[in-house]
Every structure is written in structure tokens, then in C-alpha cells.
């Protein structure tokens, strides 16, 4: 077979495979409840790896001291846990509703990433996903790269720590998670009850008069 014919056969095969895949997607719908197919997951991994600029091939400038880990833990609990969970599993109400789903950060897929890759993801987010960019915009983004953004680097430290996180640390993080007005009202009622006061009936909460 002539080379040009072989190339044509490959192209036709790729187009046919793409058409079949699109038909399957359309038949199954575009619900965010589904898990990405192996092809989507592979394409996303390759794209993310190619998208990280070479300048981000760096080591974390912050050592994993207890203080730095605590700061990373507090920041993770306040900013990341609503989607990723305190334990990094991604098994949360918000996480289950995203497409693609947040990764389990305790697994090798995340833990084998370099410090620079994790830092880049935190700073710049991931397109076509629920992961936002937390870093500055514009020219300031490249100013003193890797030296000023302590919060992101300490988050990288905490992500590295997730496979060894303890039940005591997870319990601490519950107090650091963002609270809704309903959560705060419930805590206040519980505190009033513990102090010997009569708490207002919980059934009245959330009703408008």
C-alpha cells in the first residue's frame, strides 16, 4: 500500500471513531453526573501536562514544617474542601455534581505530579472543569514566581500530606470549614442548650413569616 493511502486509511478511521464517540455521547446525554470516559480522561491528562510551562518545573520553596502544614490545612479547609473534601477524596455534594469529578488527591495520579504542576494548577485552574484559578491575573502573575505566593505553596505541602492525614486532623478541619447562616444558627442553639437556656424550636428554622 502506498504511503498516502495508508495515511488516508488512518484519517478515515479516526474520523469514523470520532463520529461513533460523538454519537455515543449524544445518546447518553451531557449530564455532569457521568464519569469521564477513558478517552476524555487520557486527553485531559495529556493536555494538562503539555499546558504547564517549563518555568513551573520547580521545587516547593517551603519546607513541610508543622506550622506550614497547619497553615496549608487551614487554607484547604476554608477554600478547597467544599469540592475536594477535607480528606481530598472529592466525595462531596459539590464534587459529585462537577464534570469531570474532582480527583482523589490521595492517589498516585495527584501525588506523582511535581510540586510545580500542583502549584500551577492552584494558581491557574483547569479549563473545562470546576477548578478555578486562585492566582493573580495579568503581569503580576509572573512577578517573583514561586517566592511570594506562600498560600499556594503551603497548599501543595498539605496536598502531599493528604495520604497520611489523621482522624484528629480531619476533626480539626471541620471547625475550619466555611459555615452557612443555618450552620451558625444551629451551633448557637446548641450552645444555648448546653448553657442551660431553652433553645428555640428547630422546626421554625428556615420558615418565612
PAGU-436999 format. One record per residue (C-alpha): residue in three letters; x, y negated, z negated; residue number from 1. Coordinates in steps of 0.25 Angstrom, whole numbers, padded with zeros to 4 digits. Layout:
<recs>
[rec ALA, [X, Y, Z], NUM]
...
</recs>
This chain:
<recs>
[rec UNK, [0000, 0000, 0000], 1]
[rec UNK, [0005, -0014, 0004], 2]
[rec UNK, [0008, -0023, -0008], 3]
[rec UNK, [-0002, -0033, -0004], 4]
[rec UNK, [-0013, -0022, -0004], 5]
[rec UNK, [-0008, -0017, -0018], 6]
[rec UNK, [-0010, -0032, -0023], 7]
[rec UNK, [-0023, -0033, -0017], 8]
[rec UNK, [-0028, -0020, -0023], 9]
[rec UNK, [-0023, -0025, -0037], 10]
[rec UNK, [-0030, -0038, -0035], 11]
[rec UNK, [-0043, -0031, -0031], 12]
[rec UNK, [-0042, -0022, -0043], 13]
[rec UNK, [-0040, -0034, -0053], 14]
[rec UNK, [-0052, -0041, -0047], 15]
[rec UNK, [-0061, -0029, -0048], 16]
[rec UNK, [-0056, -0026, -0062], 17]
[rec UNK, [-0059, -0041, -0066], 18]
[rec UNK, [-0073, -0040, -0059], 19]
[rec UNK, [-0076, -0028, -0067], 20]
[rec UNK, [-0071, -0034, -0080], 21]
[rec UNK, [-0080, -0047, -0078], 22]
[rec UNK, [-0092, -0038, -0075], 23]
[rec UNK, [-0090, -0031, -0088], 24]
[rec UNK, [-0089, -0044, -0096], 25]
[rec UNK, [-0101, -0050, -0089], 26]
[rec UNK, [-0109, -0037, -0092], 27]
[rec UNK, [-0104, -0037, -0107], 28]
[rec UNK, [-0106, -0052, -0108], 29]
[rec UNK, [-0097, -0062, -0114], 30]
[rec UNK, [-0100, -0060, -0129], 31]
[rec UNK, [-0090, -0065, -0139], 32]
[rec UNK, [-0094, -0053, -0147], 33]
[rec UNK, [-0086, -0043, -0138], 34]
[rec UNK, [-0071, -0040, -0139], 35]
[rec UNK, [-0062, -0044, -0128], 36]
[rec UNK, [-0059, -0033, -0118], 37]
[rec UNK, [-0045, -0027, -0118], 38]
[rec UNK, [-0042, -0035, -0105], 39]
[rec UNK, [-0046, -0048, -0111], 40]
[rec UNK, [-0038, -0045, -0124], 41]
[rec UNK, [-0026, -0042, -0115], 42]
[rec UNK, [-0027, -0054, -0107], 43]
[rec UNK, [-0029, -0063, -0119], 44]
[rec UNK, [-0016, -0057, -0126], 45]
[rec UNK, [-0008, -0059, -0113], 46]
[rec UNK, [-0014, -0073, -0111], 47]
[rec UNK, [-0011, -0077, -0125], 48]
[rec UNK, [0003, -0072, -0125], 49]
[rec UNK, [0006, -0080, -0112], 50]
[rec UNK, [0000, -0092, -0117], 51]
[rec UNK, [0009, -0094, -0129], 52]
[rec UNK, [0020, -0104, -0125], 53]
[rec UNK, [0035, -0099, -0127], 54]
[rec UNK, [0037, -0111, -0137], 55]
[rec UNK, [0028, -0103, -0147], 56]
[rec UNK, [0038, -0092, -0148], 57]
[rec UNK, [0042, -0096, -0162], 58]
[rec UNK, [0043, -0090, -0176], 59]
[rec UNK, [0034, -0095, -0187], 60]
[rec UNK, [0042, -0106, -0194], 61]
[rec UNK, [0034, -0104, -0207], 62]
[rec UNK, [0039, -0092, -0216], 63]
[rec UNK, [0028, -0083, -0222], 64]
[rec UNK, [0029, -0088, -0236], 65]
[rec UNK, [0017, -0086, -0245], 66]
[rec UNK, [0014, -0101, -0245], 67]
[rec UNK, [0014, -0101, -0229], 68]
[rec UNK, [0005, -0089, -0229], 69]
[rec UNK, [-0005, -0095, -0239], 70]
[rec UNK, [-0006, -0107, -0230], 71]
[rec UNK, [-0008, -0099, -0218], 72]
[rec UNK, [-0018, -0091, -0225], 73]
[rec UNK, [-0026, -0103, -0229], 74]
[rec UNK, [-0026, -0109, -0215], 75]
[rec UNK, [-0030, -0096, -0209], 76]
[rec UNK, [-0042, -0094, -0219], 77]
[rec UNK, [-0046, -0108, -0216], 78]
[rec UNK, [-0045, -0109, -0201], 79]
[rec UNK, [-0044, -0095, -0195], 80]
[rec UNK, [-0051, -0085, -0204], 81]
[rec UNK, [-0065, -0089, -0198], 82]
[rec UNK, [-0061, -0082, -0185], 83]
[rec UNK, [-0049, -0073, -0189], 84]
[rec UNK, [-0054, -0069, -0203], 85]
[rec UNK, [-0045, -0070, -0216], 86]
[rec UNK, [-0039, -0057, -0213], 87]
[rec UNK, [-0036, -0061, -0198], 88]
[rec UNK, [-0045, -0049, -0193], 89]
[rec UNK, [-0054, -0059, -0185], 90]
[rec UNK, [-0066, -0051, -0190], 91]
[rec UNK, [-0075, -0064, -0194], 92]
[rec UNK, [-0088, -0069, -0190], 93]
[rec UNK, [-0082, -0079, -0181], 94]
[rec UNK, [-0071, -0070, -0176], 95]
[rec UNK, [-0081, -0059, -0171], 96]
[rec UNK, [-0088, -0070, -0163], 97]
[rec UNK, [-0076, -0074, -0155], 98]
[rec UNK, [-0071, -0069, -0142], 99]
[rec UNK, [-0061, -0064, -0142], 100]
[rec UNK, [-0061, -0060, -0156], 101]
[rec UNK, [-0050, -0065, -0165], 102]
[rec UNK, [-0039, -0055, -0166], 103]
[rec UNK, [-0036, -0047, -0179], 104]
[rec UNK, [-0023, -0055, -0183], 105]
[rec UNK, [-0018, -0043, -0191], 106]
[rec UNK, [-0016, -0035, -0179], 107]
[rec UNK, [-0003, -0034, -0171], 108]
[rec UNK, [-0010, -0042, -0159], 109]
[rec UNK, [-0008, -0054, -0168], 110]
[rec UNK, [0003, -0050, -0177], 111]
[rec UNK, [0013, -0047, -0166], 112]
[rec UNK, [0011, -0061, -0160], 113]
[rec UNK, [0023, -0070, -0162], 114]
[rec UNK, [0022, -0082, -0172], 115]
[rec UNK, [0022, -0092, -0160], 116]
[rec UNK, [0010, -0084, -0154], 117]
[rec UNK, [0002, -0085, -0166], 118]
[rec UNK, [0005, -0100, -0169], 119]
[rec UNK, [0002, -0103, -0154], 120]
[rec UNK, [-0012, -0096, -0155], 121]
[rec UNK, [-0015, -0104, -0168], 122]
[rec UNK, [-0011, -0117, -0162], 123]
[rec UNK, [-0017, -0116, -0148], 124]
[rec UNK, [-0028, -0106, -0150], 125]
[rec UNK, [-0033, -0095, -0140], 126]
[rec UNK, [-0041, -0099, -0127], 127]
[rec UNK, [-0054, -0092, -0125], 128]
[rec UNK, [-0055, -0088, -0139], 129]
[rec UNK, [-0059, -0093, -0152], 130]
[rec UNK, [-0045, -0097, -0157], 131]
[rec UNK, [-0044, -0112, -0157], 132]
[rec UNK, [-0031, -0120, -0156], 133]
[rec UNK, [-0027, -0125, -0170], 134]
[rec UNK, [-0014, -0133, -0166], 135]
[rec UNK, [-0013, -0147, -0162], 136]
[rec UNK, [-0017, -0152, -0148], 137]
[rec UNK, [-0008, -0160, -0138], 138]
[rec UNK, [0006, -0163, -0139], 139]
[rec UNK, [0007, -0161, -0154], 140]
[rec UNK, [0005, -0146, -0151], 141]
[rec UNK, [0019, -0145, -0146], 142]
[rec UNK, [0026, -0154, -0157], 143]
[rec UNK, [0035, -0147, -0166], 144]
[rec UNK, [0029, -0134, -0162], 145]
[rec UNK, [0030, -0124, -0173], 146]
[rec UNK, [0034, -0133, -0184], 147]
[rec UNK, [0022, -0142, -0188], 148]
[rec UNK, [0010, -0132, -0188], 149]
[rec UNK, [0012, -0125, -0201], 150]
[rec UNK, [-0002, -0121, -0202], 151]
[rec UNK, [-0002, -0113, -0189], 152]
[rec UNK, [0012, -0106, -0192], 153]
[rec UNK, [0007, -0102, -0206], 154]
[rec UNK, [-0006, -0096, -0200], 155]
[rec UNK, [0004, -0088, -0192], 156]
[rec UNK, [0010, -0083, -0205], 157]
[rec UNK, [-0003, -0079, -0210], 158]
[rec UNK, [-0007, -0072, -0198], 159]
[rec UNK, [0005, -0064, -0199], 160]
[rec UNK, [0001, -0061, -0213], 161]
[rec UNK, [-0013, -0056, -0210], 162]
[rec UNK, [-0010, -0041, -0209], 163]
[rec UNK, [-0005, -0041, -0223], 164]
[rec UNK, [-0016, -0050, -0229], 165]
[rec UNK, [-0021, -0046, -0243], 166]
[rec UNK, [-0035, -0046, -0248], 167]
[rec UNK, [-0031, -0056, -0258], 168]
[rec UNK, [-0027, -0066, -0247], 169]
[rec UNK, [-0040, -0063, -0240], 170]
[rec UNK, [-0047, -0066, -0252], 171]
[rec UNK, [-0040, -0079, -0254], 172]
[rec UNK, [-0043, -0083, -0239], 173]
[rec UNK, [-0058, -0082, -0242], 174]
[rec UNK, [-0057, -0095, -0250], 175]
[rec UNK, [-0049, -0102, -0239], 176]
[rec UNK, [-0059, -0099, -0228], 177]
[rec UNK, [-0068, -0111, -0223], 178]
[rec UNK, [-0081, -0111, -0231], 179]
[rec UNK, [-0095, -0115, -0225], 180]
[rec UNK, [-0104, -0124, -0233], 181]
[rec UNK, [-0112, -0111, -0236], 182]
[rec UNK, [-0100, -0105, -0242], 183]
[rec UNK, [-0097, -0117, -0251], 184]
[rec UNK, [-0111, -0117, -0256], 185]
[rec UNK, [-0111, -0102, -0259], 186]
[rec UNK, [-0097, -0104, -0267], 187]
[rec UNK, [-0103, -0116, -0274], 188]
[rec UNK, [-0115, -0108, -0278], 189]
[rec UNK, [-0107, -0096, -0283], 190]
[rec UNK, [-0098, -0105, -0291], 191]
[rec UNK, [-0110, -0112, -0297], 192]
[rec UNK, [-0116, -0098, -0301], 193]
[rec UNK, [-0102, -0094, -0307], 194]
[rec UNK, [-0102, -0107, -0315], 195]
[rec UNK, [-0116, -0103, -0321], 196]
[rec UNK, [-0125, -0112, -0312], 197]
[rec UNK, [-0137, -0108, -0305], 198]
[rec UNK, [-0133, -0107, -0290], 199]
[rec UNK, [-0144, -0112, -0280], 200]
[rec UNK, [-0151, -0100, -0273], 201]
[rec UNK, [-0142, -0095, -0261], 202]
[rec UNK, [-0155, -0093, -0253], 203]
[rec UNK, [-0156, -0108, -0252], 204]
[rec UNK, [-0143, -0110, -0245], 205]
[rec UNK, [-0144, -0113, -0230], 206]
[rec UNK, [-0158, -0118, -0230], 207]
[rec UNK, [-0162, -0132, -0226], 208]
[rec UNK, [-0174, -0139, -0232], 209]
</recs>
